[in-house]
Amino acid sequence: MALDPCSAYISLNEPWRNTDHQINGSRDRPTCDSQIDGEWYRFTGMAGDAMPTFCIPENYCGTHAPIWLNGSHPRESDGIVQRQACASFSGNCCLWNNTVDVKACPGGYYVYRLIKPSVCFHAYCGHFYDICDVVDCQGSCLDTGDCMCSLGTTLGPDGQTCLDENECELDNGGCSEFCVNLKNSYRCECGIGRVLGNDGKTCEEIEGCHNNNGGCSHTCIAVEDTYQCECPRGLVLSEDNHTCQVPVLCKSSSIEVSIPKDFVGGLDLSLINASCKGVSNGTHVNINFSLKSCGTVVDVVNDKIIATNLVTGLPKQMPGSNGDIIIRTSKLLIPVTCEFPRRYTISEGYVPNLKNSPLEIMSRNRGIFPFTLEIFKNKDFDEPYRDALPTLKLRDSLYFGIEPLVHVNGLEMLVESCFATPTSKIDEILKYYLIQDGCVSDDSVKQYTSKDHLAKHFQVPVFKFVGKDNKEVFLHCRILVCGVLDESSRCAQGCRRRMRRSAEGEDKEEGSRMTNHILTGGPIRIIMDE
């Protein structure tokens, strides 16, 4: 029987968690909630009464990126509810976000099921809420003893605490784009390239460089009747065409960050794991790391696998050998993010080509996450065919597996479908499913357990398609990558039959999206028994 979180929680009482605690970004060491592990927590003592439900500025709550609750606290009758938790950084009130559980308890307090932040330096904030004032009756009135809260706050379930009122929850605060809840107030914001109109709620297109620098983070250049943003040497324009960013190369085996030396003179650069440091080549400071090293956090968000880390630059203790004797900034913080798609289509003959090339999927030029389809010589799945394509007979056993070329903890993989065709075309009319919707479609398919949680191994009797000319078989597999701890993910659901029309529609849509990223090899020739 599960314990009631209102009686089984961990107290967070550190004074630095409070919203009144500000750190000096250039001198103080920020904290990081790396010890948070998905348990239920309550804010007590000098940490505060509850999480703040309004945007907290950078460098408060003892950290660089304070985490606040983007939504109102529930009533006791609501039970356990989900709310978005946002981390504020660099002027963005919700640069990172995750989902937390919240419950109002009978004693008038709240408990939260908090997950480990995906990036350091993040920490969850606590806040002291005001105690309401009893109505001050003037003249002849009844003394009801009722509490009155100030404008922008609402009375909490304990009947005396005034909680912040989230104006953004009602019609988005009247904002045409983004509504940001503040303490006892709120404000409207606009996306990149747009500016807030005179009414303070409607967003308008920026007409040129004269208006808010065109929304450009650096240089705005007038071009005839329009404008464009440009970046200093060494920086690149991001996908929003307005923000300049440090170049990041996302690969399956490594993440490479190259920072112009002009930006880091006099600073030592390192990652979350401070032992991973930048190396200067004279013009740039380069940092190379993998998905499994230097404190890199890998998470699954919607349809992406996201790897994050943070480059921190601190003043050098003594002049460097490359001539750095001055500094131009007291601290440098560069969040690094690489995105990889979750869904892949692997199309192979029964064996890979002789070079064993990996499947490489590009995701908005963000990164690749490779898998291969291997044919093994036996059920030990430790010796794949390499030098020559095998020749198999009917009634032989075929051993095949889907292998990751990058092994990352915290992820799992579901084989959504595997089907065979007589040619290398994925859209062949003649198609035979071995696995469909995560379910084994052919009872002769046997799955083996694997030491690697991202690898899948199968055995199936050899078969061929009807027709004397059909002497070859190609195999196509579609897989999905999920987070291990996400109990509601598609991977956790496993076998799930869909309606035929829905399945065909999804296959058609995904087929059109993935066709250009298919690796085709083989084929294997099937020999008929005499």
C-alpha positions as CSV (number, residue, x, y, z in Angstrom):
1,M,0.0,0.0,0.0
2,A,1.4,3.4,-1.0
3,L,2.2,5.8,1.8
4,D,0.3,9.1,2.0
5,P,2.8,11.8,0.8
6,C,1.3,14.2,3.4
7,S,2.9,12.1,6.1
8,A,5.8,10.6,4.3
9,Y,7.9,13.4,2.9
10,I,11.4,14.9,3.0
11,S,11.8,18.4,4.4
12,L,13.7,21.0,2.4
13,N,14.7,23.6,5.0
14,E,17.9,25.2,3.6
15,P,17.8,29.0,4.0
16,W,19.4,29.6,0.6
17,R,16.3,28.1,-1.1
18,N,14.2,31.1,-0.1
19,T,13.3,33.7,-2.8
20,D,14.9,36.4,-0.6
21,H,18.4,34.7,-0.9
22,Q,20.4,36.2,-3.7
23,I,23.9,35.1,-4.7
24,N,26.7,37.1,-6.2
25,G,27.1,35.6,-9.7
26,S,30.8,36.3,-9.8
27,R,31.8,35.4,-6.3
28,D,29.4,32.9,-4.7
29,R,29.3,29.2,-5.5
30,P,25.7,28.3,-6.9
31,T,23.9,25.3,-5.6
32,C,22.5,22.4,-7.7
33,D,19.6,20.1,-6.7
34,S,21.4,17.0,-8.0
35,Q,20.3,15.0,-4.9
36,I,16.6,15.4,-5.7
37,D,15.4,12.0,-6.8
38,G,11.6,11.9,-7.4
39,E,10.5,11.7,-3.8
40,W,7.9,13.8,-2.0
41,Y,9.2,17.0,-0.5
42,R,7.9,19.8,1.8
43,F,9.3,23.3,2.2
44,T,9.9,24.1,5.9
45,G,11.9,26.3,8.2
46,M,13.9,29.1,6.6
47,A,13.4,27.7,3.1
48,G,9.8,29.0,3.1
49,D,6.2,27.7,3.3
50,A,5.7,26.6,-0.3
51,M,7.1,27.0,-3.9
52,P,6.6,30.4,-5.4
53,T,4.1,30.5,-8.2
54,F,5.7,33.5,-9.9
55,C,8.8,34.1,-11.9
56,I,12.0,34.3,-9.9
57,P,14.9,36.3,-11.3
58,E,18.3,34.7,-12.1
59,N,20.8,34.2,-9.2
60,Y,18.1,33.9,-6.5
61,C,17.4,30.8,-4.3
62,G,21.1,30.2,-4.0
63,T,21.5,29.2,-7.7
64,H,21.9,30.5,-11.2
65,A,18.6,29.2,-12.5
66,P,15.9,29.2,-9.8
67,I,12.9,26.8,-10.3
68,W,9.4,28.1,-9.6
69,L,5.9,26.6,-10.0
70,N,4.1,27.8,-13.1
71,G,0.5,27.4,-11.9
72,S,-1.7,27.8,-8.9
73,H,-1.5,25.5,-5.9
74,P,-4.4,23.0,-5.7
75,R,-7.1,22.7,-3.1
76,E,-7.2,19.7,-0.8
77,S,-10.2,18.2,-2.7
78,D,-8.1,18.3,-5.9
79,G,-5.9,15.5,-4.8
80,I,-2.5,15.1,-6.6
81,V,-2.2,17.5,-9.6
82,Q,0.5,18.1,-12.1
83,R,2.1,21.5,-12.6
84,Q,4.9,22.9,-14.8
85,A,8.0,23.8,-13.0
86,C,10.1,26.5,-14.8
87,A,13.8,27.5,-14.4
88,S,14.5,31.2,-15.0
89,F,17.8,32.2,-16.7
90,S,19.1,35.0,-18.9
91,G,15.9,37.0,-18.8
92,N,13.7,33.9,-19.8
93,C,11.3,32.9,-17.0
94,C,10.9,29.4,-18.4
95,L,14.1,28.6,-20.3
96,W,13.9,25.0,-19.0
97,N,10.8,23.2,-17.6
98,N,9.7,19.9,-16.3
99,T,6.5,18.5,-14.7
100,V,6.1,18.0,-10.9
101,D,3.2,16.6,-8.8
102,V,1.6,18.8,-6.1
103,K,-0.8,17.9,-3.3
104,A,-2.5,20.1,-0.7
105,C,-2.4,18.4,2.7
106,P,-5.0,18.7,5.6
107,G,-2.6,20.7,7.7
108,G,-2.7,23.6,5.3
109,Y,0.7,22.9,3.7
110,Y,1.8,21.4,0.3
111,V,4.0,18.6,-0.7
112,Y,5.7,18.2,-4.1
113,R,7.1,15.3,-6.0
114,L,10.2,16.8,-7.5
115,I,12.4,15.4,-10.2
116,K,16.1,15.9,-10.6
117,P,16.8,19.0,-12.7
118,S,18.1,18.3,-16.2
119,V,20.8,21.0,-16.0
120,C,23.1,22.5,-13.3
121,F,22.9,25.0,-11.7
122,H,19.2,24.6,-11.0
123,A,17.5,24.5,-7.6
124,Y,13.9,24.5,-6.4
125,C,12.8,27.7,-4.6
126,G,10.8,28.1,-1.4
127,H,8.9,31.3,-0.5
128,F,7.4,32.9,2.6
129,Y,3.8,33.8,1.8
130,D,2.1,36.7,3.7
131,I,-0.3,36.1,6.5
132,C,-3.6,37.8,5.8
133,D,-5.0,40.7,7.8
134,V,-8.3,40.5,9.7
135,V,-10.8,43.0,8.3
136,D,-10.5,46.3,10.1
137,C,-14.0,47.4,10.6
138,Q,-14.6,51.2,10.5
139,G,-17.9,52.5,11.8
140,S,-20.8,50.1,12.3
141,C,-20.1,46.7,10.8
142,L,-20.2,43.1,11.8
143,D,-16.9,41.6,13.2
144,T,-16.8,38.4,11.2
145,G,-13.1,37.7,11.8
146,D,-12.7,37.0,8.0
147,C,-9.3,37.4,6.5
148,M,-8.5,39.8,3.7
149,C,-5.7,39.3,1.2
150,S,-4.0,42.1,-0.7
151,L,-4.6,42.6,-4.5
152,G,-3.0,39.9,-6.6
153,T,-3.2,37.3,-3.9
154,T,-5.8,34.8,-2.8
155,L,-6.6,33.1,0.5
156,G,-4.9,29.6,0.9
157,P,-6.6,26.4,2.3
158,D,-5.3,27.1,5.8
159,G,-7.5,30.2,6.0
160,Q,-4.7,32.5,6.8
161,T,-2.0,32.4,4.2
162,C,-2.2,34.7,1.2
163,L,-1.0,32.8,-1.9
164,D,0.0,34.5,-5.1
165,E,-2.9,34.7,-7.7
166,N,-1.8,33.4,-11.1
167,E,-3.5,35.8,-13.5
168,C,-2.1,33.9,-16.4
169,E,-4.3,31.0,-15.8
170,L,-7.4,33.0,-16.8
171,D,-7.5,33.6,-20.5
172,N,-3.7,33.8,-20.7
173,G,-3.9,37.1,-18.8
174,G,-5.3,38.7,-21.9
175,C,-1.9,38.4,-23.6
176,S,-1.8,37.6,-27.3
177,E,1.3,35.4,-26.9
178,F,3.1,34.7,-23.6
179,C,1.9,35.5,-20.1
180,V,4.5,35.5,-17.3
181,N,3.2,35.4,-13.7
182,L,5.0,37.8,-11.3
183,K,4.6,38.4,-7.6
184,N,1.2,39.9,-7.1
185,S,1.1,40.8,-10.8
186,Y,1.9,39.6,-14.3
187,R,3.3,40.8,-17.6
188,C,2.9,39.9,-21.3
189,E,5.8,39.0,-23.5
190,C,6.3,38.4,-27.2
191,G,8.3,35.9,-29.2
192,I,11.6,36.6,-31.0
193,G,11.1,39.2,-33.8
194,R,8.0,40.8,-32.2
195,V,7.4,43.6,-29.8
196,L,4.7,44.4,-27.3
197,G,2.2,47.0,-28.5
198,N,1.0,50.1,-26.6
199,D,-1.8,48.1,-24.9
200,G,0.8,46.0,-23.1
201,K,-0.9,42.8,-24.3
202,T,-0.8,42.6,-28.1
203,C,2.3,41.6,-30.0
204,E,3.3,43.4,-33.2
205,E,5.9,42.6,-35.9
206,I,9.1,44.6,-35.6
207,E,9.4,46.8,-38.6
208,G,13.1,47.6,-38.5
209,C,16.3,48.0,-36.6
210,H,15.0,51.2,-35.0
211,N,12.5,49.2,-33.0
212,N,14.2,47.2,-30.2
213,N,17.2,46.6,-32.4
214,G,15.0,44.5,-34.6
215,G,14.9,41.9,-31.9
216,C,18.5,41.0,-32.7
217,S,20.7,39.9,-29.9
218,H,23.7,41.6,-31.5
219,T,23.9,43.5,-34.8
220,C,20.9,44.6,-36.8
221,I,21.5,45.5,-40.5
222,A,18.9,47.4,-42.6
223,V,18.4,45.8,-46.0
224,E,16.2,47.8,-48.4
225,D,12.8,47.8,-46.8
226,T,13.5,45.1,-44.3
227,Y,16.3,44.1,-41.9
228,Q,18.5,41.1,-40.9
229,C,20.4,40.1,-37.8
230,E,24.2,39.4,-37.9
231,C,26.6,37.9,-35.4
232,P,30.1,38.8,-34.3
233,R,32.9,36.6,-35.7
234,G,32.9,33.2,-34.1
235,L,29.1,33.1,-33.3
236,V,26.3,31.7,-35.5
237,L,22.7,32.7,-36.0
238,S,20.3,30.3,-34.3
239,E,17.1,29.0,-35.9
240,D,15.0,32.0,-34.8
241,N,17.3,34.2,-37.1
242,H,17.6,36.7,-34.3
243,T,19.8,35.2,-31.6
244,C,23.5,34.6,-31.9
245,Q,24.9,31.5,-30.2
246,V,28.1,29.6,-29.7
247,P,28.6,26.8,-32.4
248,V,27.7,23.4,-31.1
249,L,28.3,20.2,-33.1
250,C,26.0,17.4,-32.0
251,K,27.2,13.9,-32.8
252,S,26.3,10.5,-31.4
253,S,29.7,9.9,-30.0
254,S,30.5,13.4,-28.9
255,I,29.3,17.0,-28.4
256,E,31.8,19.7,-29.5
257,V,31.6,23.3,-28.3
258,S,33.8,25.9,-29.9
259,I,33.9,29.3,-28.1
260,P,35.8,32.3,-29.6
261,K,38.7,33.3,-27.5
262,D,37.6,36.9,-27.5
263,F,34.6,35.9,-25.4
264,V,36.6,34.0,-22.7
265,G,39.9,35.9,-22.3
266,G,41.0,35.4,-18.7
267,L,38.4,32.8,-17.9
268,D,38.8,29.1,-17.2
269,L,36.0,27.1,-18.9
270,S,34.6,23.8,-17.6
271,L,31.4,21.8,-17.7
272,I,29.1,20.6,-14.9
273,N,31.8,18.1,-14.0
274,A,34.6,20.7,-13.3
275,S,37.3,18.2,-14.3
276,C,36.2,18.6,-18.0
277,K,37.9,21.7,-19.1
278,G,38.3,23.7,-22.3
279,V,41.4,23.6,-24.4
280,S,42.6,26.7,-26.3
281,N,44.0,26.4,-29.8
282,G,44.9,30.1,-30.0
283,T,41.6,31.4,-31.6
284,H,39.0,29.3,-29.8
285,V,38.5,27.4,-26.6
286,N,37.2,23.9,-27.5
287,I,35.3,21.5,-25.2
288,N,34.6,18.0,-26.3
289,F,32.5,15.6,-24.3
290,S,30.1,12.6,-24.7
291,L,26.5,11.9,-23.7
292,K,27.9,9.8,-20.8
293,S,30.6,12.1,-19.4
294,C,31.2,15.4,-17.8
295,G,27.8,15.6,-16.0
296,T,25.8,15.5,-19.2
297,V,22.1,15.0,-18.5
298,V,20.1,13.0,-21.0
299,D,16.3,13.3,-20.9
300,V,13.3,12.4,-23.2
301,V,11.0,15.4,-23.9
302,N,8.0,14.9,-26.2
303,D,9.5,13.6,-29.5
304,K,13.1,14.3,-28.7
305,I,16.1,12.9,-26.8
306,I,17.7,16.0,-25.2
307,A,21.3,16.1,-23.9
308,T,22.2,19.1,-21.8
309,N,25.3,20.5,-20.0
310,L,26.5,23.9,-18.9
311,V,29.8,25.6,-19.8
312,T,30.9,27.8,-16.9
313,G,33.7,30.3,-17.1
314,L,35.4,31.6,-13.9
315,P,38.3,34.0,-13.6
316,K,41.7,32.4,-13.8
317,Q,43.8,32.4,-10.6
318,M,46.9,33.4,-12.4
319,P,47.9,34.6,-16.0
320,G,47.7,31.9,-18.6
321,S,50.5,30.7,-20.9
322,N,48.6,32.1,-23.9
323,G,49.0,35.7,-22.7
324,D,45.6,36.2,-20.8
325,I,46.3,38.9,-18.3
326,I,42.9,40.7,-18.1
327,I,39.3,39.6,-18.0
328,R,36.3,41.4,-19.6
329,T,33.6,39.6,-17.7
330,S,33.3,38.1,-14.2
331,K,31.5,35.0,-15.2
332,L,30.3,33.2,-18.4
333,L,27.4,30.7,-18.5
334,I,26.6,28.9,-21.7
335,P,23.9,26.3,-21.7
336,V,24.6,23.5,-24.2
337,T,21.8,21.5,-25.7
338,C,21.8,18.8,-28.3
339,E,18.5,17.3,-29.6
340,F,18.1,13.8,-31.1
341,P,14.9,12.4,-32.6
342,R,13.2,9.6,-30.7
343,R,11.8,7.6,-33.6
344,Y,13.9,5.9,-36.2
345,T,13.3,3.6,-39.2
346,I,16.0,1.1,-39.9
347,S,15.7,-0.6,-43.3
348,E,18.1,-3.4,-44.0
349,G,18.4,-6.6,-45.8
350,Y,18.7,-9.4,-43.3
351,V,22.3,-8.3,-42.9
352,P,24.0,-4.9,-43.0
353,N,26.2,-4.0,-45.9
354,L,29.8,-5.1,-45.6
355,K,31.0,-1.7,-44.2
356,N,28.3,-2.0,-41.5
357,S,27.4,1.7,-41.8
358,P,25.2,3.0,-39.0
359,L,21.8,4.6,-39.6
360,E,22.3,8.3,-39.0
361,I,19.2,10.5,-38.6
362,M,19.5,14.3,-38.7
363,S,17.2,16.3,-36.5
364,R,17.1,19.9,-37.7
365,N,20.8,19.6,-38.0
366,R,20.9,19.1,-34.2
367,G,22.4,15.6,-33.9
368,I,22.3,12.0,-34.8
369,F,21.6,8.9,-32.7
370,P,22.7,5.8,-34.6
371,F,21.4,2.2,-34.6
372,T,22.3,-0.8,-36.8
373,L,20.5,-3.9,-37.8
374,E,22.8,-6.9,-37.3
375,I,22.6,-10.5,-38.4
376,F,24.2,-12.9,-36.0
377,K,25.6,-16.4,-36.5
378,N,23.9,-18.0,-33.5
379,K,21.7,-17.3,-30.5
380,D,24.6,-15.9,-28.4
381,F,24.3,-12.7,-30.5
382,D,28.0,-12.0,-30.1
383,E,29.3,-12.7,-33.6
384,P,27.6,-10.8,-36.5
385,Y,28.3,-11.6,-40.1
386,R,31.0,-9.3,-41.4
387,D,33.0,-10.6,-44.3
388,A,30.2,-12.1,-46.5
389,L,26.5,-12.2,-46.7
390,P,25.1,-15.5,-45.4
391,T,23.1,-17.9,-47.5
392,L,20.3,-19.5,-45.6
393,K,17.8,-22.3,-46.3
394,L,14.2,-22.6,-45.4
395,R,13.8,-24.1,-41.9
396,D,17.1,-22.5,-40.8
397,S,16.9,-20.0,-37.9
398,L,17.7,-16.4,-38.5
399,Y,19.1,-14.4,-35.6
400,F,18.9,-10.6,-35.9
401,G,19.2,-7.7,-33.5
402,I,18.9,-3.9,-33.3
403,E,22.1,-2.5,-31.8
404,P,22.8,1.0,-30.6
405,L,26.2,2.5,-31.4
406,V,25.9,4.8,-28.4
407,H,25.1,3.3,-25.0
408,V,23.3,5.8,-22.7
409,N,21.8,5.1,-19.3
410,G,18.3,6.3,-18.6
411,L,16.8,5.4,-22.0
412,E,15.0,2.4,-23.3
413,M,13.9,1.3,-26.7
414,L,10.7,-0.2,-28.2
415,V,10.6,-2.0,-31.5
416,E,7.3,-0.6,-32.8
417,S,7.3,-2.7,-36.0
418,C,9.4,-5.0,-38.1
419,F,8.2,-6.1,-41.5
420,A,9.7,-7.9,-44.5
421,T,9.5,-7.1,-48.2
422,P,10.8,-8.9,-51.3
423,T,12.7,-5.7,-52.4
424,S,14.5,-2.9,-50.7
425,K,11.5,-0.5,-51.1
426,I,9.9,0.3,-47.8
427,D,6.6,1.1,-49.5
428,E,6.3,-2.3,-51.2
429,I,2.7,-3.5,-51.5
430,L,3.8,-7.1,-50.6
431,K,4.7,-6.8,-47.0
432,Y,4.8,-9.3,-44.1
433,Y,4.8,-8.1,-40.4
434,L,6.9,-9.9,-37.8
435,I,6.2,-7.2,-35.2
436,Q,3.4,-4.6,-35.3
437,D,2.4,-1.9,-32.7
438,G,5.0,-3.3,-30.4
439,C,3.3,-6.8,-30.6
440,V,4.7,-10.0,-32.1
441,S,2.6,-10.7,-35.2
442,D,4.2,-14.0,-36.0
443,D,4.1,-16.6,-33.2
444,S,7.4,-18.1,-34.5
445,V,9.3,-14.9,-33.5
446,K,11.2,-15.3,-30.3
447,Q,12.8,-12.4,-28.4
448,Y,15.9,-12.8,-26.2
449,T,16.9,-10.8,-23.3
450,S,19.9,-8.5,-23.8
451,K,22.6,-7.2,-21.5
452,D,22.2,-3.7,-23.1
453,H,18.8,-2.1,-22.4
454,L,18.9,-0.4,-25.8
455,A,19.5,-3.6,-27.8
456,K,16.8,-6.0,-29.0
457,H,17.6,-9.6,-30.2
458,F,15.2,-11.9,-32.1
459,Q,15.0,-15.3,-33.7
460,V,12.7,-16.3,-36.5
461,P,12.6,-19.3,-38.9
462,V,13.8,-18.3,-42.4
463,F,11.0,-17.7,-44.9
464,K,10.6,-16.4,-48.5
465,F,7.8,-14.7,-50.4
466,V,5.6,-16.6,-52.7
467,G,6.7,-16.6,-56.3
468,K,9.7,-18.2,-58.1
469,D,11.3,-14.9,-58.7
470,N,11.2,-13.8,-55.0
471,K,14.5,-15.2,-53.8
472,E,15.4,-12.2,-51.6
473,V,14.1,-10.8,-48.4
474,F,14.6,-7.3,-46.9
475,L,13.7,-6.4,-43.3
476,H,12.6,-2.9,-42.1
477,C,12.3,-2.0,-38.4
478,R,10.9,1.1,-36.8
479,I,11.9,1.9,-33.2
480,L,11.2,4.4,-30.5
481,V,13.4,5.7,-27.7
482,C,11.9,6.7,-24.4
483,G,13.0,7.6,-20.8
484,V,13.3,4.6,-18.5
485,L,11.5,6.4,-15.6
486,D,8.5,7.6,-17.7
487,E,5.9,5.0,-16.7
488,S,3.4,6.5,-19.2
489,S,5.7,6.5,-22.2
490,R,4.9,4.5,-25.4
491,C,7.8,2.2,-24.6
492,A,6.4,1.4,-21.1
493,Q,3.1,0.5,-22.7
494,G,4.7,-2.2,-24.8
495,C,2.3,-4.2,-27.0
496,R,-0.7,-1.9,-27.9
497,R,-3.0,-2.8,-30.8
498,R,-4.3,0.1,-32.9
499,M,-7.3,0.3,-35.1
500,R,-6.4,-0.6,-38.6
501,R,-7.3,2.8,-40.2
502,S,-5.3,4.6,-37.5
503,A,-2.3,2.4,-38.0
504,E,-2.3,2.7,-41.8
505,G,-2.5,6.5,-41.5
506,E,0.4,6.7,-39.1
507,D,2.5,4.3,-41.3
508,K,1.8,6.5,-44.3
509,E,2.7,9.7,-42.4
510,E,5.9,8.3,-40.9
511,G,6.9,6.6,-44.1
512,S,6.9,9.9,-45.9
513,R,8.8,11.6,-43.1
514,M,11.5,8.9,-42.8
515,T,12.1,7.7,-46.3
516,N,15.0,9.9,-46.9
517,H,16.8,8.5,-43.9
518,I,16.7,4.8,-44.6
519,L,19.8,2.6,-44.8
520,T,19.4,-0.3,-47.2
521,G,21.8,-3.3,-47.4
522,G,21.8,-7.0,-48.2
523,P,20.0,-8.8,-49.6
524,I,20.2,-12.3,-48.4
525,R,19.5,-15.1,-50.9
526,I,17.0,-17.8,-49.8
527,I,17.8,-21.3,-51.1
528,M,15.0,-23.7,-51.5
529,D,15.4,-27.3,-50.3
530,E,15.8,-29.9,-53.0
